[in-house]
Amino acid sequence: MQVMAEQTPSRRSECPIACSLDILGDKWTLVVLRDLLDGKTRFSEFERSPEGIPTNILTDRLRRLEATGLLKRVHRPPSTRFEYRPTQKGLDLRAVLLDLAAWGNRHLDDTWTPPSGYLTRTTQADQ
């Protein structure tokens, strides 16, 4: 017997697609997640993405991804800076991103074909 998750105020419904979109469905979140799964770990690396995400939005999306358990912010001494690492929950979205890229290649003109091994780095989940 499946126990229904308690509906939170931020959810529009119990539909898994709608609930997923509540987390991932804006213009920037999947781009940040793409970069995270492609090996970017530092804020400055995310800033250099070709899409040109504004820093205030990048900060917000990283915080939201952390709050929803898709990444962890990790302090690595002796540096005073943080690194971002995907959790297993974040790594589980890899197939979704690859399918989205494949769909884009099939149906959208002038998109680049991801190289072999794209988003398949041996990134470990940070627990």
N, C-alpha and C positions, 0 to 999 in steps of 0.2 A: 504494500500500500504506500503510495507516494504522499508525502506530507506537503501541503501547499505552503509556499513561502509567504510570510506575512507581507501584505502589500504596503509599500512605503509611500509617503506623500509624493515623492519624485517620480513614481511610476504612473504612467497613463492607464495601464491595464496589466494583466498577468500574461499577455502575449509575449513569448520569448523574443520575437523579432522587435516589437516595440520596446521591450525592456533593454535589449542590446543596443538599439538605436539611441535610447536615453543616455547611454554611456559613450557610444562610439559615433553617433550620427551627425556630428558637426563637420565643418570644413577642414579642421586641423587635426583632430585626434588620431585618425588613422595614419596621417603623415608622420606624426611624432612617433607613433607605435612602429611604423615601418622603419624609421631611422633607428629606433631602439633595437629592433630585431635584426637590423643590418649591422649592429656593432657600435653605434654611437653611445657614449656613456656620459659625456660632459655637456653642460649647458651650451658652451661655446660651439661644440660640434653640431648640436641641433640648430643653433642660430645660422650656421653656414649652409643649411639645406637650400636647394635652388628655389623653393617656393617662397622664401623670404618671410617666414612667420614673425610677426611683431613680438618683441620680447615679453610684453605684458601678457599676450595670449599664450606664448610658450610656457611661461611661468604657471599660468592658470591650468593649462592642459597637463603639465607634468604633475601638478598637485592633484588634479582630478584622477589621473591614472594611478597615482599612489593611493588616493583615498578609496578607489574601487578595487585595489589589490592587484593591478596589472603590472605595477613596477614597485620597486623599493628604492628609496634614496639611501645611499651607503656612504658613510664617511670613511675615507681611507687615509689614516695618518701616514706620514707627517703632513700631508696636504691639508689645507683648511677648506678645500672645496669638496663638494659632493659628487658622487657618481650615481648614475641611474642604472639599475639592473632589472631585467624582466623577471617576474615571478613565473611560476608554472602556468598560472592563469593567463598571463600575458603571452607566454610562449605558445599556448594552445590556440592563439589567434593567427599563428603563422599560416596555416592552411587557408584560412579565410582571406588573408592578404594575397596569397599566391593565386587563389581562385579569382579574386577581384582583378589582379594584374592580367591574368589570362583572358578574362572577359573583356577588359579594356583593349588588349591587343587584337582580339577578334572583331570588336565592334566600333572602335574609335580610331580614326585615321591619325597617322603621325605620332603614335606612341612608341616609345622604345621598348624593345624586347629585353626583358630581364636576362642577365647573363646566367649561365649555368651555375648553380650553387647559390643563387640569389635568395636571401633570407634563410639560408640553411646552415649558417655558421653554427659551430658547436657551442653556442651561447648557453651557459648553464643558468638555470633559474636560481635566483637569490632567495633563499628561504627566510 
